[in-house]
Amino acid sequence: MIDASPAETPSAASSAADEAAREAEVLSGLTRLALEMARAFQAQGVAALAAGDLDRAGKAEAGFSRLFLGIRRAVALRARLRREAEQDGADAAMLSELMALAQGLARAVQADGVAALAAGDLDRAGTAETCFNSLFLGIRRAIALQARLRQQREEARREADLRRKHRQDEKNDRRQAVAQGV
């Protein structure tokens, strides 16, 4: 009788690994494209604020925030898919850059909002406040994601240390057993 239970063959395992690598590469490529687009939105937002066009700045901020969210989600997904330290380091660097871009845009939005309040323009100040809060939320979430990535790297390092110690203990036990047997 032939066993029909599915067994993963080495070729199936390698094709699954190849597929996972392709998926990770696609995700990385899309993330790089999103980062490039986020930079452009951030620059447009700062330029619009410098020109006093809060509506255009709000649209740029909305685009930036949506891309920021997408990139954070992609980084989190890659962290789940691949637990490699160098990938996490690249993701952390990308998040740091996005946070710096968001901070620059948030500073400009905040300054425009304060100026609008000083001028008594509550509509413009309210729009600036909405944009600022959206950026502030994105930055807080990126900080939380970076903390989670650091924690995952630390856990992976601890697990590797434990495996190394366990192998060394087994090796020492075998050596001791051989020494006692001789």
N, C-alpha and C positions, 0 to 999 in steps of 0.2 A: 504494500500500500504506500502511496506517495503522500508525503505530508504537504498539505496545501497551505500551511501557515506561512505568512510572509516573513521572509528572512532577508535582512539587508545584506546584500553582497558587497564586496569591496568596491566594485564599479558603481553600485548605487550610492554608496557612501561618498565616493569621490565626486560623482555627478551632483549630489546634494551640496557638497562643499563648494564645487564650482558654481552652482546656481546661487548659493549664499554669497560667494565672492562677487559674482556679477551684480546681484541685487545691492550689495554694499557699495560697489563702484557707481551704479546708477544713482543711488541715494547721495553719494559724495558729490557726483557731478551736478546734480540738481541743487544741492546745498550751496556749492560754489557759485552757481548761477544766481541763486536767491541772494547770496551775500553781495554779489556785484550789483544786483538790482537795488538792494537795501541801501548800499552806499550812494547810489544815484538819487534815491528818494530822500535820503538824509541831506544831501547837498542841495537838492531843490527846495527842501523845507527851510533850511537855513537861509538860502538866497531869497526865498519868498518873504521870510520874516524880516530880513534886512531891508527889503523893498516895502515893507508895511502891508503886505498882502496876506492877511491871516487866513482868508478862505483857501487860497492856494496852499499855504503852509499846512492847513488842516488836512487837505487832501493828500499832501505829501506825507504827513505824519501817519495818516490812516494806512497808506500803502506800506510805509516803513514798518508800522506795528504789525500788520498782517504778515509781512515777510519775516519779521523778528519771531513771531509766533511759530511760523512754519519751520524756521531754522531750529528753534529750540526743540520742537517736536522731532525733527529729523535727527538732531544730536541725541535726544533721549532714545529714539529707536535704534540708532547705531550703537549706543551704549548697551542696549539690551541684546542686540544681535552679535556684537563683537566686543569682547572684554579685553582687548589688547591695549596695553598701556600707551603705545605711541599714538594710537587712534584717539584715545581719550585726551591725550595731550594736545593733539591738533584741534579737537572739539573744544577744549577749554580755551585755547588761544582764539578760536573763532568767536566763542561767546564773549571773551574779554573785548575783542574788537567791536562786536555789536553793542556791548554795553557802553563803550567809549563813544561810539557814534550816537547812541540813544541819549547819552548824557549831554553831548554837545547840542543836539536838537532840543532836549528838554530845557537846557539853560536858555536857549534862544526863545523858546515858547514862553517860559516863565517870565523872562524880561519883558516880552511883548505884553503878556497878561498884566504884569504890574504897571506897565506904562498905560495900558488901557484903563485899568482901575484908577490910576492917577488922573486920567483925562475924563473919568466918569462914564466911559463906554462899557456898560455892563454886558452887552451882547458879545463884544469882542473879547472881553475878559472871560466870559463863560466859555466861549469857544477855545480860548487858550487853556483854560483850566481842564477842559475835557481832553484836549490833546496831551497836556502835561500828565494827567492821571493815567492815560493809556500808556505813555512812555514809562512812567514810574512803575506801573504794574509789570511791564515787560522786563524792566531792569531787575525788579525783585525776583521775578520768576527765573531769570537767567542766573542770578546769584544762587538761588536754591538748587538749580540744576548743576551748577558748578560744584556746590557742596556735595551733592549726590554723586557726581563723578569722582570727586576726591575720596569719598567714602568707599566707593566701589573699587578704586585702585588700592586703597589701604586694605580692604578685605581680601582682594586677590593676592596682595603681597603677603598677608598673614597666612592665607591658605597655602601658598607656595612654601613659606617657611615651615609650616606644620608638616607638609608632605616631605620636605627635605629632612626635617628632624626625624620623622617616622622612618624614612629609608635608612638614615644613619643609625638609628636605634636597632632596626632589624639587622643591619650589617654587623653592628657590635655584638648583638646576641648570637649571631651565627659564629662569629669569631670566638666568642667565649665558649660556645658549645664545642667547637672544634678543639680549642685549647684544653678543655676539660676531658675530652675524649682521648686525647693523645697521651 
